[in-house]
């Protein structure tokens, strides 16, 4: 029975990988007025008022594009 040999990488392969920046997703955390920290606002109702209206409008415009 033959076993497969692991692929080895040359120095050139490693250099090419270092030149390409790794794509990372942004991390968004939400801090509520009562001190609660959330990773998502799913299921949380955020009231529309003077402070939040602009943000909602911007998000709606980006969503519609």
URZI-V594325 format. One record per run of one state. SS is the DSSP state (~ for helix, > for strand, _ for the rest). FROM is the first residue (numbers start at 1). LEN is the number of residues. If there is no record, write none. Layout:
SS_FROM_LEN / SS_FROM_LEN
//
This chain:
__1_10 / ~_11_9 / __20_10 / >_30_2 / __32_5 / >_37_2 / __39_11 / ~_50_15 / __65_1
//
